[in-house]
Amino acid sequence: MTKILTPPQPAPIMEIAQDLLPPGLELIVADPSKPEFYDVAGEAEYYLGSPRTGIGNEFFRAAPKLKLVQLTSAGYDRVDIEAARKARVPVSNNGGANSVAVAEHAVMLMLAVLKKLVWHHNNVAAGKWRVGDAVATRTYEVEGKRLGIIGLGNIGKKVARRVQGFDMDVRYYDIVRLSEDQEDTLGVRYALLTEILRTSDVITLHVPLTDVTRKMMSTKQFAMMKKSAILVNTCRGPVVDEDALHQALTSGTIAAAGLDVMVEEPPKQNHPLFSLPNVALTPHSAGPTWDNWTKAYRNGFDNILRMESGQDPLWVVPELRGLLG
């Protein structure tokens, strides 16, 4: 029986996993925050779950039989990549299981900011009806606006498809360029990063957190943006310099922001961004919808079965693809 170590989830989610569990595979449920996790890790051939508590040297030393770390998340910044390389254990993300959810969330934040949803809700709930006038309280349509997508992976592509219905003008920047035919099919056009910053009405971030992308949006980048532009971030908080963002939002350098992620999660009480009327916040909740638990476990079990049959796993993170073959 092939043993898969997995962290505990609420009972309904574990039922999804058990219902999908293929014959010949066994789930060992153990809490990574407790000592017994490392006791059972010695027998595990696979890890399937979130990396939220961190996966590093201690775990790899405790799991000498490990063949694959299979994440149920798209992000892998809490996995110690050098420790995985030293242990010669590939790490795969969830194969886009949450890409629809995050793409929808990015579009939701875009609309929420342009329509001032949170501001209007708070006023109505406080008994204030139609505060201000059409000049002082400006809301906007998305039709004809330019959307700049930074990072055109699974999620970025799905954002591009979804905003076609809004008749937006979509540009993208990514280290990997599409062919012209692929751009035509998706309805996007490549632009340099500086072009994206200077010309976009909305910028949405969909990059992994790496040494290159950390604080990629800071004072210099905000200064390039339109004063009417908004920023949406559903990838990782540290991609944005929060101090520089606060300055840009309070000085009128950019108009507004919609954020699902922050540098520190959970953020400290009375975080400076909390008091700004031109910010919409959600609690890193874009990814885990009820729908995509099934997708994540299905992809995970499929990848494990692939390895068990002698094939290379799918969705291995770029830094560790050299371990394959």
Buried (B, 14 or more C-beta within 10 A) or exposed (E): EBBBBBBEBEEEBBEBBEEBBEEEBEBBBBEBEEEEBBEBBBEBBBBBBBBEBEBBEEBBBBBEEBBBBBBBBBBBBBBBBEBBBEBEBBBBBBBBBBBBBBBBBBBBBBBBBBBBBBBBEEBEEEEEEEBEEEEEEEEBEBEEBBBBBBBBBBBBBBBBBBBEEBEBBBBBBBEEEBEEEEBEEBEBEBBEBEBBBBBBBBBBBBBBBBEEBBBBBBBEBBEBBBEBBBBBBBBBBBBBBBEBBBBBBEEEBBBBBBBBBBBEEEBEEEBBBEEBEBBBBBEBEBBBBEEBBBBBBBBBBBBBBBBBEEEEBBBBBEBBEEBEE
